[in-house]
Structure formats: C-alpha cells, structure tokens
Amino acid sequence: MSDQRYIIASLQACIILSFIVTAALAQAPTEFTSNYAPPEQVTLKKRDCQSLLQHNRTLYHEIAYKGHITNYYGSPEADAELVAITYKGCVKVCGSFWKNDTQTTLDLLLDWILPALGLVTQMPWESNRNSVTVIWLARWIGSPIAALTYCLWDVKIAARCAKLINLTVKYRYKRYHSDVLRVESDAEDELETFSHARDQFYILLVMNQFQLKKSAERHLSPEELVTAVERAIFSRDVVDGLDLVKERTRLARALRDARKRGIVPILLGLGGFFFAMSVAIRKAFSGGEGGGATAFNVGLGLLVGWLPVLYLAAVVDNDHDNKPEFARDFNAMVSACHEGGEVIDIFGEGRGQGRGRWHFGIGQTIMTRIEERFLAKWTKGTIVDWVQLSEASPETERKIELGHWRIIEPMITAFVIVGGTSSGSFLLAYFTPPVGFAWRSASYLTCLCLSVLIFFIDIILFGIVRHSFMTPSKSLKHGRMYYFFKSIKFRRTAHYVLIFLEMLNTLTLCLLVIAMSVGLFNFCAGSAVDRDGPGGGLIILNSAEFFTKYFDVQGYYMIGIMPAMILMGGGTLYLIEQWFTQSFLWAKSDVSGLIGFKRTRRWKWFYSLGGILETGETLRWTM
C-alpha cells in the first residue's frame, strides 16, 4: 500500500498548496485604482459592483450592455433590477481582479474534491508499483472512456463465467401448474461439482486479466494455446506428475485468499460521493445567496460524474497482489498441458481493470468456442461435462483472433456514460446566465473533447497495433505498412503519445479544480460571454433569485443534471448488481458460494423474466 500513501500525501499537499495560494491572493495589495470610487473609498478588489450599480443607475447606464441577452424574459420590473454590463465597463468599474470567498472554496472542497479523492485512493492500485502509479492515475482520470471500456469488458467476462457455471449444477424446481420435479443429485455430489466448476471459471476469470506475451508464439500455435488452456482449466488428468484437479483447487484458494476485499469502505466511499452530489444539487435548486456558485460546483461534479461508475467497474473484479506469482503458476499449469515440456513464458503482467492498453485477454476466446461449438449439441436440463471440452481440439488452420464483436457493447456504454455526464457540466455552465461561452464552459468542453479524442485514437489503434495471437496464413501476404503498424516501435510510440495526452487531460482537470477553488473564473475576463459583442462581451452581476425568476434557470438545470444523474445512477446500480451476483465466484467457502449461486440464479431468472430478455443469447440463465 506504499503507493496509496504516496498518492494520498501528494493530494494532501496539493490541497494545502491551493489554500496557501488562495490566502496569499486574498492578502495581495491592489495597485490599480479607478477614476470612479464611492464615498467610502473602498478598493476595486473589495468593491461590491452589483450593489453599487443597482443603486447608481447613472453609472450603470454608462457601461450597460446594449446587445441581445439570450433567454432573458425582460419586463420593466426586471429591467430596473438587471445589472448587465460590458467587459470594458467591468474592468473600468470593478477591476480585473478575481474575487473568491472562503465559503465557495469550502463548498467545492466538501462537495467534490474530498469525495472524489476518496474514490481515487481506493482504486485497484498495486503495491510496490510506484513507477506506474502516475501512468495508471493519468489513464483512469485522463482517459475515462477508454479506461471504462476495458473495465466494463472485464465485468462482462466475469458475468459470462458466472453464467457458464449455471450449466454445471442441477437445481430442484417446480413448474407452475405441474407436479414434475427435476431430478437432483446428492447434496455432496452437487457441492463437489459446483466446487470444481467454481474453481475452473474463477481461474479463467483471473487468467483473463493477464496479457499474452508475443514471445509465446515461438513455442505454440493459437490452436495449441487454446487446447492447452482448456485442458489446464477443465481436464481431470495427471499431466507430467501434476494433478490438475488438486492444482486448480490450490490455485483457486490462493487467488481467493489474495483477493482484496472491503465492501464496507467501498460502499461508504460511493455513499459519500452521492450524498455530496445530492446536497450540491439541492443547494443549486434552492437558489439564495451563493446559488450561482453552487450551480458551477454541480457542473464540476457532473464533469467527473463518471468516476463512481469507473470506480465500481474497476473493483468488481478486485485486484490481486503477487501477480507475478500467479503468472508463474498459470505458465507452469498451461505449459504442462502442452506436451509436458518445459515451462513456456505465456502470461505476462496483469493488464485488466483498465490499466493495460489494448488488453483483451483469453477468456472470451475460450467462452466463444464453448458457446459456438461445444454447446451446439447441448440440451437444456442436462449437465455439462467439461472434460469433453478439454479433449476436443480446435479446428486446424482456424484464425483465432483474440478480439470479439462483444467488446462493442462496453465501448458504446462507456462513451454514453462519460459523454452524457460530462456534457451535462457543459450544458449547465453554458446555459447558466449569461448564456454563452465563457472560460468555465470552455474548460469543461476542453476536458470532454480531450477524453473523446483519446478514446477514438485508443480504439482505432486497438485493431491495428494490438497483438493478436493468430494463425499465420500462407495465402495472405501483407505489405510494409502492415508490418510497420504491427512493429514494436510503432506500438511503443503510439503508447507514449496516448500517455502524453492522458497526462495533459489529467493536468487540465486538476488546473480546472484549482482555478475554481481560488475563484479564477470570478473576474471580468473569466465571466464574460459573447466577446465579439458590444463593449467586448456581456457580464451579468445579478443574484441567483433574479436568474431563477427571469431566465428559467431551473429548466436548464433539469436538462443538464437529470440525464447525467440517470446515467450515473443506472451505471452504478448495474455494477452493484453485477458485483453481488458474481460474488459466489470468490467466496472462500464452497457452501456459502453454493448458497450465493442459487440466490443469483433465482434473481437472474426473475430479472430476465424467465429468460425472455435474453432472447438471442447463446447461453441463458435457467432454473
């Protein structure tokens, strides 16, 4: 946990530095003086321009904005209260200083910064990996769409592993309007069968987290790799003095013991984030003093509204320590099943949970073969014998691409979640009076556009530079361009370019948070919109009550906040459901795992309306 302490200490130092900068700016002397000053001779930095211009309408009309004000429902009463001035007039009367109060900074700190840091510090970091900690942080924060795509892909693989266990264990049930009972095996046999299947698919689930090394192609073909993995996971043989059943039992127990747990702090962290969001939204809709600043704080929260979804997706299949040790165990077991020869270096570092770029894993390849070939003759209600699968080799000269169309679903889901929540922040900043582009809305849009750009580059390169364990085809010849894109040099260059963009986006987000904390946007240049209009732009200095009454602000709040909240809440509930329905895979006790599995099967059958919602799926949950 040393890297977590390093991250927490660094973040605490940044927060303390932000407060020091805020205090220093608050005490900085003002050298600029205006030609106009009220009788009390206050400095420009401390001047309340809104009250001044509301009481001195002569001065107001000299610097009033003469252009069109978007979405302003004017009336004689409203015009008498409106304080809409030009950018040049703001600089002349109010000064070009940013103004911030302690309450706004504290609201931002308590509403978003601390809850977000609580989630970031609980991400699946690895111990003693300080060299890549910053890279992982930049990937999770700077490229949320791509990171969430691969995290959701891991969740999908885990869900399919859980569903395949459903074929192994019989279940007693009674059909409606019928007295027919399904035959159930003895309780001990049922527990033993379930225990074997649970170990097999949990090992496959964790094995899917590891990268396949390109160097393994020198020792075995794709068909040999699939055959060796299936034999290692499903066979009951004794290979080269290695009892595969006992080895799987030992390895599965070690994996479960090393699994990071702690559901209580995870749920508390999520609860704190959503509680802070609900409080901020409540204050934004309630209006009153500081309502506008609270609305901007809500916008910042929506900008990182994907964080709880990414956080849950990364910890559903929680990480394991000692990954090199498990990689060596996988290598030894799979190598023993490949002609019983020397140990082949097949599995490398753990790349799952969004940490590894262009990681696909071997799990979907195995499960696709099970569904497309082995289960083609399977009939509902019968027990699957996985030993037959381990003895059936794949077809020769068959292209085994370690990629699948099913990953399109996580791609689209991640894009909708991140794009939907982050665009809500832009809508909230853009349509908050004065309506239009300002520094704040431009900053929100910049972060969103960088995330989308990184995502498209990452996904396009996914099918170009990603290593795929393929059967060489003698009939297909490739040109120089193909080998250039597949070369290690191009892959490394693309990887470094994406790291640079991710760090740039992370830095942009951090600077945005610091700027909002110190009130950098609360001055003339930061607040002005329509900079090409009369007087260099529009600035409105009225209160939140005025905006609510004459601009229909709450309608735009609904447009910006509600879709983002639906996406955020729906994604969170889906991942919590996946977490609880897959938990039987990593339960330490076989008895408790079997109880959890039967509860999961009942819930999945009910949730899918008896399998109706799974129409089109090769594999379904059955009762």
GUGU-996731 format. One record per residue (C-alpha): residue in one letter; x, y, z. Coordinates in Angstrom, 1 decimal, decimal comma, always signed. Last residue first. Layout:
aa  c1  c2  c3
a  X  Y  Z
...
END
This chain:
aa  c1  c2  c3
m  -34,0  -22,6  -13,5
t  -32,0  -21,4  -16,5
w  -29,7  -18,4  -17,1
r  -29,1  -18,2  -20,8
l  -26,3  -19,0  -23,3
t  -26,4  -18,4  -27,0
e  -28,1  -15,1  -26,4
g  -30,7  -14,0  -29,0
t  -33,5  -13,8  -26,4
e  -32,1  -13,0  -23,0
l  -34,9  -10,7  -22,0
i  -37,4  -13,6  -22,2
g  -35,2  -15,8  -19,9
g  -37,8  -16,2  -17,2
l  -38,4  -12,5  -16,9
s  -34,7  -11,7  -17,2
y  -34,6  -10,4  -13,6
f  -36,6  -13,3  -12,3
w  -34,2  -15,9  -13,8
k  -31,2  -13,7  -12,8
w  -32,5  -13,5  -9,2
r  -33,2  -17,2  -8,9
r  -29,8  -18,0  -10,3
t  -28,0  -15,5  -8,1
r  -29,7  -16,9  -5,0
k  -28,6  -20,4  -6,1
f  -25,0  -19,1  -6,6
g  -24,9  -17,4  -3,2
i  -25,9  -20,6  -1,4
l  -23,3  -22,5  -3,5
g  -20,6  -19,9  -2,5
s  -21,6  -20,2  +1,1
v  -21,0  -23,9  +1,0
d  -17,9  -23,7  -1,1
s  -16,3  -21,3  +1,5
k  -13,9  -18,6  +0,4
a  -16,4  -16,7  -1,7
w  -14,7  -15,6  -4,9
l  -17,1  -16,9  -7,6
f  -20,1  -16,5  -5,3
s  -19,6  -12,7  -5,6
q  -20,8  -12,7  -9,2
t  -24,4  -11,7  -8,4
f  -23,3  -9,2  -5,8
w  -20,9  -7,4  -8,0
q  -23,0  -7,5  -11,1
e  -25,9  -5,9  -9,2
i  -23,6  -3,2  -7,8
l  -22,3  -2,7  -11,4
y  -25,9  -2,2  -12,7
l  -26,8  +0,1  -9,8
t  -23,8  +2,4  -10,5
g  -24,4  +2,5  -14,2
g  -28,1  +3,4  -13,7
g  -27,2  +6,1  -11,1
m  -24,6  +7,8  -13,3
l  -26,7  +7,6  -16,4
i  -29,8  +8,8  -14,7
m  -27,9  +11,6  -12,9
a  -26,3  +12,8  -16,1
p  -29,7  +12,8  -17,8
m  -31,2  +14,8  -14,9
i  -28,5  +17,4  -14,4
g  -28,1  +19,3  -17,7
i  -31,7  +19,4  -18,9
m  -33,0  +19,8  -15,4
y  -30,7  +22,7  -14,6
y  -31,7  +24,2  -17,9
g  -35,3  +24,3  -16,7
q  -34,2  +25,6  -13,3
v  -32,5  +28,6  -14,9
d  -35,8  +30,0  -16,3
f  -34,0  +33,3  -17,0
y  -36,2  +35,9  -15,3
k  -37,2  +34,5  -11,9
t  -34,4  +31,9  -11,4
f  -31,7  +34,4  -12,6
f  -33,0  +37,1  -10,3
e  -33,1  +34,7  -7,3
a  -29,5  +33,7  -8,1
s  -28,3  +37,3  -7,8
n  -27,5  +39,7  -10,6
l  -24,0  +40,6  -11,9
i  -24,4  +39,8  -15,6
i  -21,3  +40,1  -17,8
l  -21,5  +40,5  -21,6
g  -18,7  +41,0  -24,1
g  -16,1  +43,4  -25,5
g  -18,2  +46,5  -25,3
p  -20,8  +45,4  -27,8
g  -20,5  +41,8  -28,9
d  -17,4  +39,8  -30,1
r  -16,7  +38,6  -26,6
d  -20,1  +36,9  -26,4
v  -19,5  +35,8  -22,8
a  -17,6  +37,5  -20,0
s  -17,1  +35,7  -16,6
g  -13,4  +34,8  -16,8
a  -12,4  +38,1  -18,4
c  -14,3  +40,1  -15,8
f  -13,5  +38,2  -12,7
n  -14,9  +35,1  -10,9
f  -13,3  +32,5  -13,1
l  -10,0  +32,3  -11,1
g  -12,0  +31,9  -7,9
v  -9,2  +30,1  -5,9
s  -11,1  +26,8  -5,8
m  -12,4  +27,1  -9,3
a  -8,9  +27,6  -10,7
i  -7,6  +24,7  -8,6
v  -10,3  +22,3  -10,0
l  -9,7  +23,5  -13,6
l  -5,9  +23,0  -13,1
c  -6,5  +19,4  -12,0
l  -8,8  +18,8  -15,0
t  -6,2  +20,2  -17,4
l  -3,4  +18,2  -15,7
t  -5,5  +15,0  -16,2
n  -6,1  +15,9  -19,8
l  -2,4  +16,5  -20,4
m  -1,5  +13,3  -18,6
e  -3,8  +11,4  -20,9
l  -2,5  +13,1  -24,0
f  +1,1  +12,3  -23,0
i  +0,2  +8,7  -22,2
l  -1,5  +8,4  -25,6
v  +1,6  +9,6  -27,4
y  +3,8  +7,2  -25,3
h  +1,6  +4,2  -26,3
a  +1,6  +5,2  -30,0
t  +5,4  +5,4  -30,0
r  +5,6  +2,0  -28,3
r  +3,3  +0,4  -30,8
f  +5,1  +2,0  -33,7
k  +8,5  +0,7  -32,4
i  +7,1  -2,8  -31,5
s  +6,0  -3,3  -35,1
k  +2,5  -4,2  -36,0
f  +1,8  -0,8  -37,7
f  +5,1  -1,1  -39,7
y  +4,3  -4,8  -40,5
y  +1,0  -3,7  -42,1
m  +2,6  -0,8  -44,0
r  +5,3  -3,0  -45,4
g  +2,8  -5,2  -47,2
h  +1,0  -8,3  -46,0
k  +0,6  -11,6  -47,8
l  -2,4  -13,9  -47,3
s  -2,2  -17,4  -48,8
k  +0,3  -18,7  -46,2
s  -1,8  -17,7  -43,3
p  -0,1  -17,5  -39,9
t  -2,5  -18,5  -37,1
m  -3,1  -15,5  -34,9
f  -2,4  -14,4  -31,3
s  -3,4  -10,8  -31,7
h  -1,1  -8,0  -30,6
r  -2,8  -4,7  -30,6
v  -1,3  -2,3  -33,1
i  -4,2  -2,0  -35,6
g  -7,4  -3,2  -34,0
f  -6,9  -1,3  -30,7
l  -5,3  +1,6  -32,6
i  -8,8  +2,8  -33,6
i  -10,0  +2,3  -30,1
d  -7,2  +4,3  -28,5
i  -7,3  +7,2  -31,0
f  -11,1  +7,4  -30,6
f  -10,9  +7,3  -26,8
i  -8,1  +9,9  -26,7
l  -10,2  +12,3  -28,8
v  -13,3  +11,7  -26,7
s  -11,4  +12,4  -23,4
l  -9,7  +15,5  -24,9
c  -13,1  +16,8  -26,1
l  -14,6  +16,4  -22,6
c  -11,8  +18,2  -20,9
t  -11,9  +21,0  -23,4
l  -15,7  +21,3  -23,1
y  -15,4  +21,8  -19,3
s  -12,7  +24,4  -19,8
a  -14,7  +26,3  -22,4
s  -17,8  +26,3  -20,1
r  -15,6  +27,9  -17,4
w  -13,8  +30,4  -19,6
a  -17,0  +31,6  -21,0
f  -19,2  +30,5  -23,9
g  -22,8  +31,5  -23,9
v  -25,8  +32,2  -21,7
p  -25,1  +34,9  -19,0
p  -26,7  +33,3  -17,2
t  -26,3  +29,5  -16,7
f  -26,9  +27,9  -20,1
y  -23,2  +27,3  -21,0
a  -22,2  +26,1  -17,5
l  -25,0  +23,7  -17,1
l  -24,8  +22,5  -20,6
f  -21,0  +21,9  -20,2
s  -21,5  +20,0  -17,0
g  -24,2  +17,9  -18,6
s  -21,7  +17,1  -21,4
s  -19,6  +15,3  -18,7
t  -22,4  +13,0  -17,6
g  -23,6  +12,0  -21,1
g  -20,1  +11,7  -22,6
v  -18,8  +9,5  -19,8
i  -21,9  +7,3  -19,7
v  -22,6  +7,2  -23,4
f  -19,0  +6,5  -24,4
a  -18,6  +3,8  -21,7
t  -21,8  +2,1  -22,9
i  -20,8  +2,3  -26,6
m  -17,4  +0,7  -25,9
p  -18,8  -1,9  -23,5
e  -21,2  -3,0  -26,2
i  -18,5  -3,0  -29,0
i  -16,5  -5,5  -26,9
r  -19,0  -8,2  -28,0
w  -17,6  -8,0  -31,5
h  -14,6  -10,1  -30,5
g  -10,9  -10,0  -30,2
l  -8,2  -12,6  -29,6
e  -8,4  -13,7  -33,2
i  -8,1  -17,4  -33,6
k  -7,8  -18,0  -37,3
r  -8,5  -21,6  -38,0
e  -5,9  -23,6  -39,8
t  -6,7  -26,6  -37,5
e  -10,0  -26,8  -35,9
p  -10,0  -26,5  -32,1
s  -9,2  -29,6  -30,0
a  -11,8  -31,6  -28,2
e  -10,3  -33,3  -25,1
s  -10,6  -30,3  -22,8
l  -14,2  -29,8  -23,9
q  -15,1  -33,4  -23,1
v  -13,8  -32,9  -19,6
w  -16,2  -30,0  -19,2
d  -19,1  -32,4  -18,8
v  -22,2  -30,3  -19,0
i  -25,3  -31,4  -17,1
t  -28,6  -31,7  -18,9
g  -31,6  -29,5  -18,4
k  -31,5  -27,6  -21,6
t  -29,9  -29,5  -24,5
w  -26,2  -29,2  -25,5
k  -25,5  -30,0  -29,1
a  -24,2  -26,6  -30,1
l  -22,8  -26,2  -26,6
f  -19,3  -27,3  -27,6
r  -19,0  -25,4  -30,9
e  -20,3  -21,8  -30,7
e  -20,8  -21,5  -27,0
i  -17,6  -23,2  -25,7
r  -15,5  -21,7  -28,5
t  -16,8  -18,2  -27,6
m  -16,0  -18,9  -23,9
i  -12,4  -19,8  -24,6
t  -11,8  -16,7  -26,8
q  -13,7  -14,5  -24,4
g  -11,4  -15,5  -21,5
i  -8,1  -15,0  -23,4
g  -7,4  -11,4  -22,6
f  -8,4  -8,2  -24,4
h  -5,9  -5,6  -23,4
w  -5,4  -2,7  -25,8
r  -3,8  -0,5  -23,0
g  -3,3  -2,1  -19,7
r  -4,6  -0,4  -16,6
g  -8,3  -0,5  -17,5
q  -9,2  -3,1  -14,9
g  -7,0  -5,8  -16,6
r  -3,4  -5,7  -17,6
g  -1,8  -8,0  -15,1
e  +1,8  -8,7  -16,3
g  +2,9  -11,6  -18,5
f  +1,3  -14,9  -19,4
i  +2,9  -17,3  -21,9
d  +6,5  -17,8  -20,7
i  +6,7  -21,5  -21,5
v  +7,7  -24,1  -18,8
e  +9,5  -27,0  -20,3
g  +7,6  -29,8  -22,0
g  +4,5  -31,8  -20,9
e  +3,2  -31,8  -24,5
h  +1,3  -28,6  -23,8
c  -0,7  -29,4  -20,6
a  +2,4  -28,9  -18,5
s  +2,9  -25,5  -20,2
v  -0,6  -24,4  -19,1
m  +0,0  -25,3  -15,5
a  +3,5  -23,8  -15,3
n  +2,6  -20,6  -17,1
f  -0,5  -20,2  -14,9
d  +1,5  -20,6  -11,7
r  +4,2  -18,2  -13,0
a  +1,5  -15,6  -13,7
f  +0,1  -16,2  -10,2
e  +3,5  -15,3  -8,7
p  +4,0  -12,3  -10,9
k  +0,6  -11,0  -9,8
n  +1,6  -11,0  -6,1
d  -1,4  -8,9  -5,0
h  -4,8  -9,5  -6,5
d  -7,2  -6,9  -7,9
n  -10,9  -6,7  -7,4
d  -13,2  -8,0  -10,1
v  -16,0  -5,6  -9,2
v  -13,2  -3,1  -8,3
a  -12,6  -1,4  -11,6
a  -16,2  -1,2  -12,7
l  -17,1  +0,3  -9,3
y  -14,5  +3,1  -9,7
l  -15,4  +3,7  -13,3
v  -19,1  +4,1  -12,3
p  -18,2  +6,3  -9,3
l  -15,9  +8,5  -11,5
w  -18,3  +9,0  -14,4
g  -19,7  +12,1  -12,7
v  -16,3  +13,8  -13,1
l  -17,7  +16,7  -15,3
l  -21,0  +16,3  -13,5
g  -19,3  +17,3  -10,2
l  -17,7  +20,3  -11,8
g  -21,1  +21,4  -13,1
v  -22,6  +21,0  -9,6
n  -19,9  +23,4  -8,4
f  -21,0  +25,9  -11,0
a  -24,5  +25,6  -9,7
t  -23,2  +26,2  -6,2
a  -21,6  +29,4  -7,3
g  -24,9  +30,5  -8,8
g  -26,8  +29,7  -5,6
g  -24,3  +31,7  -3,5
e  -27,1  +33,6  -1,8
g  -30,5  +32,0  -2,4
g  -31,4  +29,5  -5,0
s  -33,0  +26,2  -3,7
f  -32,1  +24,4  -7,0
a  -28,4  +24,8  -6,6
k  -28,5  +24,0  -2,9
r  -30,3  +20,7  -3,5
i  -27,9  +19,9  -6,3
a  -24,9  +20,4  -4,0
v  -26,5  +18,3  -1,2
s  -27,4  +15,5  -3,7
m  -23,8  +15,5  -5,0
a  -22,3  +15,3  -1,6
f  -24,6  +12,4  -0,7
f  -23,6  +10,7  -3,9
f  -19,9  +10,9  -3,2
g  -20,2  +10,0  +0,4
g  -22,3  +6,9  -0,4
l  -19,8  +5,8  -3,0
g  -17,0  +6,0  -0,5
l  -19,1  +4,2  +2,1
l  -19,9  +1,5  -0,4
i  -16,2  +0,9  -1,0
p  -15,3  +1,2  +2,7
v  -17,9  -1,5  +3,6
i  -17,1  -3,9  +0,7
g  -13,5  -4,4  +1,9
r  -11,8  -7,1  +0,0
k  -8,6  -7,5  -1,9
r  -8,2  -11,0  -3,3
a  -5,1  -12,8  -2,1
d  -7,0  -15,5  -0,2
r  -9,3  -16,0  -3,2
l  -6,4  -16,4  -5,6
a  -4,6  -18,8  -3,2
r  -7,8  -21,0  -2,9
a  -8,2  -21,0  -6,7
l  -4,5  -22,1  -7,1
r  -4,8  -24,9  -4,6
t  -8,0  -26,2  -6,1
r  -6,7  -25,9  -9,6
e  -3,5  -27,8  -8,7
k  -5,6  -30,5  -7,0
v  -7,7  -31,0  -10,1
l  -4,7  -30,8  -12,4
d  -2,6  -33,4  -10,7
l  +0,9  -32,6  -11,9
g  +3,3  -35,5  -12,4
d  +3,7  -34,7  -16,1
v  +0,0  -34,4  -16,5
v  -2,4  -36,0  -14,1
d  -5,8  -35,8  -15,8
r  -9,0  -34,1  -14,6
s  -9,2  -31,7  -17,5
f  -11,2  -28,4  -17,4
i  -8,8  -25,5  -16,7
a  -5,4  -26,9  -17,8
r  -7,0  -28,7  -20,7
e  -8,8  -25,6  -21,9
v  -5,6  -23,6  -21,6
a  -3,6  -26,2  -23,5
t  -6,1  -26,5  -26,3
v  -6,4  -22,8  -26,7
l  -2,6  -22,4  -26,9
e  -2,2  -25,3  -29,2
e  -4,8  -23,8  -31,6
p  -3,0  -20,4  -31,4
s  +0,3  -22,0  -32,2
l  +3,0  -22,9  -29,7
h  +6,6  -22,2  -28,8
r  +7,6  -19,1  -30,9
e  +4,1  -17,7  -30,5
a  +4,8  -17,4  -26,7
s  +7,1  -14,4  -27,4
k  +4,0  -12,3  -28,1
k  +3,1  -12,4  -24,4
l  -0,5  -12,9  -23,5
q  -1,5  -10,3  -21,0
f  -3,1  -11,2  -17,7
q  -6,5  -10,3  -16,5
n  -8,1  -13,2  -18,4
m  -6,2  -15,6  -16,1
v  -8,3  -14,2  -13,2
l  -11,6  -15,1  -14,9
l  -10,2  -18,4  -16,1
i  -9,1  -19,3  -12,6
y  -12,6  -18,3  -11,4
f  -14,1  -20,4  -14,1
q  -12,3  -23,6  -13,1
d  -12,6  -23,1  -9,3
r  -16,3  -22,6  -9,5
a  -16,8  -25,6  -11,7
h  -14,9  -27,9  -9,3
s  -16,8  -26,5  -6,3
f  -20,1  -26,9  -8,0
t  -19,5  -30,5  -8,8
e  -18,3  -31,2  -5,3
l  -21,4  -29,4  -3,8
e  -23,8  -31,3  -6,0
d  -22,1  -34,6  -5,3
e  -22,4  -33,9  -1,6
a  -26,1  -32,9  -1,9
d  -27,0  -36,0  -3,9
s  -28,2  -35,2  -7,4
e  -31,4  -33,5  -8,2
v  -34,0  -34,9  -10,6
r  -36,3  -32,1  -11,8
l  -39,7  -32,2  -10,3
v  -43,0  -32,5  -12,3
d  -46,0  -31,5  -10,2
s  -47,3  -29,0  -12,8
h  -49,4  -25,9  -12,8
y  -46,3  -23,7  -12,3
r  -43,1  -25,7  -12,7
k  -41,4  -26,9  -9,6
y  -37,7  -26,6  -9,1
r  -34,7  -28,6  -7,9
y  -31,4  -27,3  -9,4
k  -28,6  -29,1  -11,2
v  -25,2  -27,5  -11,2
t  -22,9  -27,4  -14,3
l  -24,8  -25,3  -16,8
n  -25,2  -22,4  -14,4
i  -21,4  -22,4  -14,0
l  -21,4  -20,9  -17,5
k  -23,4  -17,9  -16,3
a  -20,7  -16,9  -13,7
c  -18,0  -17,0  -16,4
r  -20,2  -14,9  -18,6
a  -20,6  -12,3  -15,9
a  -16,9  -12,2  -15,2
i  -16,2  -11,6  -19,0
k  -18,8  -8,8  -18,9
v  -17,1  -7,2  -15,9
d  -13,7  -7,4  -17,6
w  -15,2  -5,6  -20,7
l  -16,7  -3,0  -18,4
c  -13,2  -2,2  -17,1
y  -11,9  -2,1  -20,7
t  -14,5  +0,4  -21,8
l  -14,2  +2,4  -18,5
a  -10,5  +3,0  -19,2
a  -11,2  +4,1  -22,8
i  -13,9  +6,5  -21,8
p  -12,1  +7,8  -18,7
s  -8,9  +8,8  -20,5
g  -7,3  +11,5  -18,3
i  -8,6  +10,2  -14,9
w  -8,1  +6,4  -15,2
r  -5,2  +6,7  -17,6
a  -3,5  +9,5  -15,8
l  -3,8  +7,6  -12,5
w  -2,4  +4,5  -14,1
i  +0,6  +6,4  -15,5
v  +1,2  +8,1  -12,1
t  +1,2  +4,7  -10,4
v  +3,5  +3,1  -13,0
s  +6,9  +3,6  -11,2
n  +5,3  +3,4  -7,8
r  +4,5  -0,3  -8,3
n  +5,3  -1,6  -4,8
s  +1,7  -2,5  -4,0
e  -0,8  -2,5  -6,8
w  -3,6  +0,1  -7,1
p  -7,2  -1,0  -7,5
m  -8,9  +2,4  -7,0
q  -9,5  +3,2  -3,3
t  -7,4  +6,5  -3,4
v  -9,5  +7,7  -6,4
l  -12,8  +7,2  -4,6
g  -11,8  +9,2  -1,5
l  -10,2  +11,8  -3,7
a  -13,6  +12,3  -5,5
p  -15,4  +12,7  -2,1
l  -12,7  +15,2  -0,9
i  -12,8  +17,3  -4,1
w  -16,5  +17,3  -4,8
d  -18,9  +18,7  -2,3
l  -16,6  +19,3  +0,7
l  -13,8  +21,1  -1,3
l  -16,2  +23,0  -3,6
d  -18,3  +24,1  -0,6
l  -15,1  +25,1  +1,3
t  -13,9  +27,2  -1,6
t  -17,2  +28,9  -2,0
q  -17,4  +29,6  +1,7
t  -13,9  +31,1  +1,8
d  -14,8  +33,8  -0,7
n  -13,4  +34,5  -4,1
k  -12,8  +37,6  -6,2
w  -10,8  +37,7  -9,4
f  -9,3  +41,0  -10,2
s  -9,7  +43,0  -13,4
g  -11,3  +46,0  -11,8
c  -15,0  +46,6  -10,9
v  -15,6  +50,0  -12,5
k  -13,2  +50,1  -15,5
v  -12,7  +46,3  -16,0
c  -16,5  +45,8  -15,8
g  -17,1  +48,6  -18,2
k  -14,8  +47,0  -20,7
y  -16,5  +43,7  -20,4
t  -19,9  +45,2  -20,9
i  -22,6  +45,4  -18,2
a  -25,8  +43,6  -17,4
v  -27,1  +44,6  -13,9
l  -30,9  +44,0  -14,2
e  -33,0  +45,2  -11,3
a  -35,0  +48,0  -13,1
d  -35,0  +45,9  -16,3
a  -36,8  +43,1  -14,4
e  -39,6  +45,4  -13,2
p  -40,0  +46,9  -16,6
s  -40,0  +43,4  -18,1
g  -37,4  +41,2  -19,8
y  -37,5  +37,4  -20,1
y  -33,8  +36,9  -20,8
n  -33,1  +33,7  -22,7
t  -30,2  +35,2  -24,6
i  -29,3  +38,9  -23,9
h  -29,2  +40,9  -27,1
g  -26,8  +43,9  -27,2
k  -26,7  +47,2  -25,3
y  -24,6  +46,0  -22,3
a  -24,6  +48,8  -19,6
i  -21,4  +50,7  -19,0
e  -22,8  +54,3  -19,0
h  -26,2  +53,1  -18,0
y  -24,8  +51,6  -14,8
l  -23,1  +54,9  -13,7
t  -26,5  +56,6  -13,9
r  -28,2  +53,6  -12,3
n  -26,2  +54,1  -9,1
h  -28,0  +51,9  -6,6
q  -28,0  +48,7  -8,7
l  -24,6  +49,5  -10,0
l  -23,0  +49,8  -6,5
s  -24,9  +46,7  -5,2
q  -23,6  +44,5  -8,0
c  -20,2  +46,0  -8,0
d  -19,5  +45,1  -4,4
r  -16,0  +46,7  -4,2
k  -13,3  +44,8  -2,3
k  -10,9  +44,4  -5,2
l  -11,7  +47,9  -6,5
t  -10,6  +49,5  -3,2
v  -13,1  +51,2  -1,0
q  -13,2  +55,0  -0,9
e  -16,2  +55,3  +1,4
p  -17,7  +57,9  -0,9
p  -17,8  +55,5  -3,9
a  -14,9  +55,4  -6,4
y  -14,6  +56,4  -10,0
n  -11,4  +57,0  -11,8
s  -10,4  +53,5  -10,8
t  -7,4  +52,4  -8,9
f  -4,9  +49,6  -9,7
e  -2,2  +48,7  -7,2
t  -4,2  +46,3  -5,1
p  -2,3  +44,5  -2,3
a  -2,3  +40,7  -2,1
q  -4,0  +39,4  +1,0
a  -6,7  +37,4  -0,7
l  -4,1  +36,1  -3,2
a  -1,9  +34,8  -0,5
a  -4,9  +33,1  +1,2
t  -5,9  +31,4  -2,0
v  -2,3  +30,3  -2,8
i  -2,0  +28,8  +0,7
f  -5,3  +27,1  +0,3
s  -4,2  +25,6  -3,0
l  -0,9  +24,5  -1,5
i  -2,7  +22,6  +1,3
i  -4,9  +20,8  -1,3
c  -1,9  +19,9  -3,4
a  +0,0  +18,6  -0,4
q  -3,0  +16,4  +0,6
l  -3,0  +15,0  -2,9
s  +0,6  +14,2  -2,8
a  +0,2  +12,5  +0,6
i  -2,7  +10,5  -0,6
i  -0,9  +9,3  -3,7
y  +2,3  +8,3  -1,7
r  +0,1  +6,5  +0,9
q  -1,5  +4,6  -2,0
d  +1,8  +3,8  -3,5
s  +3,0  +2,3  -0,2
m  +0,0  +0,0  +0,0
END
